[in-house]
Amino acid sequence: MSKPPRATVRRTASTAAAALLLVPLAACGEDDDAAAISVENCGGTVELDGAPERVVMLKSAAAVTLHELGVLDRVVARAGVYPAEYYDADTLAAIDEVPLLTDRTDTSGHLQISREEVVAETPDLVLGQTETITRDTLASNDIALIEEPAFCGSLDGDATFDDLYDQVRLYGEVFERTDEADAYVAELEERVAAVEARVPTDEDRTVAVLYPTVGGGVTYAYGRGSMSAPLVEAAGLENVFGDVGDRVFEVSAEEIVARDPDVVILLRSDGDPAEVTEALTSLPGADALRAVESGAILPLLLNYAEPPTPLAVDGLEQLVDFLEQTR
């Protein structure tokens, strides 16, 4: 379990002189184990003795931010899938330098890795959690863990671009790169504004953001709690599942057909975009969808729309490019 945050002591003016006399004594009794860095994440307090030097990354979501902050070289091991399409040449080269523990995932894209594999790397910070690797299971080894708030259900209300910016700033605090984080947020804000300026005032199409299971199975849709919601809104689209506050939920083929979006965004963790398109078009009644008839289907890698990370800005740019081509 996480240690509680240290108390903040406020002195009044009448006790200031006495407090000065106690400074040397207080310094001698100060808790040497007290955390130098304390941040709130996923409903708990994460405390670190200093900026992490040995990081294990279990998901790709934070990679771009760490590179922009200049700390990706502190990642000593990684696991999961890191599609090359996400990264520029410099970032991809840096990721490729990090040893890969495993890229095993189940059909839903969830990482399959043991706690022992992670602990063996002796990290002081783990980024991302799995069913077996959580803050609680790492507590006995005194290993801190940070997860994307969208993945642990701790985002309040509808997702916004501010959630993205807040997470960049959180990593800036953790790695003591706050100036770099602020500069990166300013750059991202400028990019979002530039894309929004391209959206025509008469854009009135509807959209569904879906994650179909390749090979058959459950289809998921994304609601207002997902980063995909502000993304499609910034592109001028109306989410046909915008009446649902959840981040992600199961939907039937019948419901998709009934809502009949003009555009469909198909998310996938990895693999061939043709396979995820086939997973949609093979659903009963899918051939009647306006998006299928017009070919307005955009397969996107998951992190371009979920969770709130800088890759969502890339996803917004790709979406608006696609909409301009299909208008």
N, C-alpha and C positions, 0 to 999 in steps of 0.2 A: 504493500500500500504506500501511497505517497506521503511524505512527511508534511505536517501542517506548515503553512507559511509562518515566517517569523512575525512576531507582533511589532507594530510600529508605536514607538513611545513618543508622545508629544509633551514637551516641557513648557511650563508657563514662565513668564518673565520673572516672577518672584523666586523661582527655583533655579534660574539660569546659572547664578554664581556658584551655588552648591554643586550643580551638575558638572561644571568645569573642573572642580576639585576631584570628581570621581572618574574622569576620563581615563587616566592611566590604569586605575583599578578595574574599570569595566573592560578595557581592552584586554587585560590579562585573563579575564574570565569569559571572554567571548567564545562562543561555540565554534570550534575550528571546522566542524562539519556542516555549518550553516551554508545553505545554497547561495551562490552568487547570482544565479538567474532563476527567476520564478515566473512561470506563465500559466494561464488558464487554457485548458484544452480538453474537449470532450467531457465536460462536467467535473473535471478534477484539476488539481494543482500539480504541475510538473516542475520539479526542482532539480537544478544541476549545479555542480560545484564551479562550473565555468563553461565556456563555449565548448561544445563537444569536439573531440578529436578522433573518435572511432565511432562511425555511424554505420548501421546496417539498414539498408533500404529495401522494404518488402513490396513496395508499389512504385509505379513510375510517376505518380502524380507530382512529387516534389522535385523531380530531377531538374527541370528547367529553372525553377527558382533558385535551387542550390548553385547551379552554374552561374546564374546572373549575379548572385551574391559572392561568388568567388570561393565557395567552400565545397564544391563537389569532390575535390581531392581528399576530403575527410571521410568519404564513404569507402569503407574497407571491404564491403561485400554487399551484394544485391541479390534479390530473388524476384521472380515474376517475369512478366513480359514487357519488353522495352522496344516497341516498334520504331524502326528507323525513321519513319515518316514524321514522327513528332519533333525531330531535333535537327538543328543546323549541324554543319560538319564538325565544328569545334566541340559542341556539346556531345554529339554522338561519339567522337573520338575519346572524350573523357569518360563516358559511360562504358565504352568497350574496354577501357583499362581496368575497370572494377571487376574482380572475380565474381562469376555468377554461381550462386549456390544451387539453384534449381529454377526451372521455368515451368514446372508441372502445375497445371490448373485443371479444375473440373469443367464440366460442360457450361457452367454459369460464369466461368472466368475467375473463380476463387482459387487462390494460391494453396498448393498442397506442400507444406513444409513442417518439420518438427521443431519444437521449442529447443531441443538439444543442438540442432544445427545452427541456430541463431546464437545461443549462449556460447558456443564454442568459439565464436569470433570475438569474444570479450568486448562487446560494444559498450559505450557509455550512453548511447542513444539509438533507439530503433524507430524508424519511420514507417508507419503502417502496421495494421494488426490483422490477424487471421482468427479462425475459430480457436486455435490452440495457443496462439501467441498474443497475449493481451497485457495490459498494465499490471493486472493482478498476478498472472503467471510469471512475469519477469521480476516481480517485487523481491523475491527471495534472493535474487542475484544482484539486486541494487542497480537494475538497468531501467532507465527512463524510456517512455514510449510516447510518441506524438502521432496522432492520426488526423486525417482530413476530417473536419467537423461534419461534412455531409455524409461520410461513411459511418459515423458513429451516432448519427441522429441528434446532434447537438445544435444544429442551426435552428434559430427561432424564426418561425413564420416563413414567408416566401423568400426564396433565394434571390440575391441581387449581386451586382458586380462589386458592391462593397464587401461582400463575403470573400471574394477573391483577393481584394486589396488587403483586407484584414489578415488573411493567412500569409501573404507575402511579408507583411510587417511582423507577424509572429515569428517567422523564421529569421527575420532580421534581428529580433530580440534574442532568440536562442543562440544564434551564432555571433552575436555582438557585431552586426553589420547593419545597424539601423539607418545610417545615411544611404548606404547602397540600396536598402529596401525602399526608402522613400523615393529615391531617384527612379527606381524601377516602376513603382506604382504610378508616378507621374507620366512615365513613358507609356504605360498600359492605358491610362486614362486618355491620353492623346490619341492612341490608336482606336479606341472605342468611339470617341467623338468623330474621328475621321470616317469610320465606317457608317455611323448613323447618318452622317451628312450625305451619304450616297443613296440612302433609301428614299424612293419616290413617295410623295405625299399620298398618292392614290394606290399604294400597295394594300391590297385587301384580301390576300389569300390566307387560307387556314393551313395548319400543319399538325402532324402528329409526330412525336419523338418516341421511337419504339426500339426495343432490344429483343429481337426474335431469337429463339434457340435454334441454332443450325442443326439440321437433321431431324427436326420435329420436337415438339414439347411446348413449354410455356412461352408466351409472348408477354413482355413487360412494356408498360407505357410510363412516361415521365410527366409528373404534374408540377405544380407551382413550387414545391420544395426542392426541385432540381435546378441546377445551374442552367439547364437547357431552357428554362422558362424565361429568364431575362435575356438569354441569347436570342431566342426567336422573336421576342418582343422588340429588341433592338434592331432586328432585321425587318420589322414591320409586319410580322406574321401573328396570327391568332392561334394559340394552341387549342385544339379541339378537346383536350383533356385539361384545360385550364381551370375547370370547375373543381378539380381535385387538388387538395392541399398537400397531399403526400408527395414525397420525392419520387418513388417508383412503386409500381403495383402491377398485379397481373391483370390482363385484359383478354377477352375472348375475340375470336375472329369476327363474330357477329357484331360486337360493339365497335370494332374498328370500321367495319363496313357501314354500320349505322351512322357513324360520325363523319365518314367520307371526306377526309382531308384533301385539300388541293395538292399539298406537298407532304412527303413522308421523309423524315430523317431516320436512318437505320444505324443504330450504334452497335459496335462490336469491339471486343477486347483485342482481337488480332485476327489474322486469317484473310481469306480471299473475299473481297467485297461482293463478288458474284454469288457467293454462297449465302451471305446474309440477305441479299436481294431475293434469291430463290426461296429462302425461308419465309419471306413475306408473300411473294406471288403465289406460293403453293398453298396458302391458307384458303379455306373454303370461302368462296365469294369474293376473293381479292381481285379477280379480274374485272370486277365492276367498279373498283375504286377509281376516282378521278385521277389520283396521283399515278396509278398504274397505267391507265389509259393514255395519259399525257407524257409518261416517262419522267415525271417530277419526283424521282427517288434519289436521295443523296445518302450513300453509305459513308459514315464517319467513324473513325476510331473513337472509342469511348471518352478519352480524356479531352477531346475537342469540345465536349458538351457537359462533362460530368467528371469529377466534382469541380467546385470553384478554384481553378488554377489559371495561370497565364495561358495555358493551352486553349482555354475557352475563348480567348481573344483571337487566336489563330482560327478556331472553329467559326467564330462570327465572320471573320474575313472570308473564309471559304464558303460559308452559307450565302453571303451576299453576292459573291462572284457567281455562285450557282443560280441564284434567283435572277440575276441579270441575264444569264444565258437562257433561262426558261421562260422569261416574261413574254 
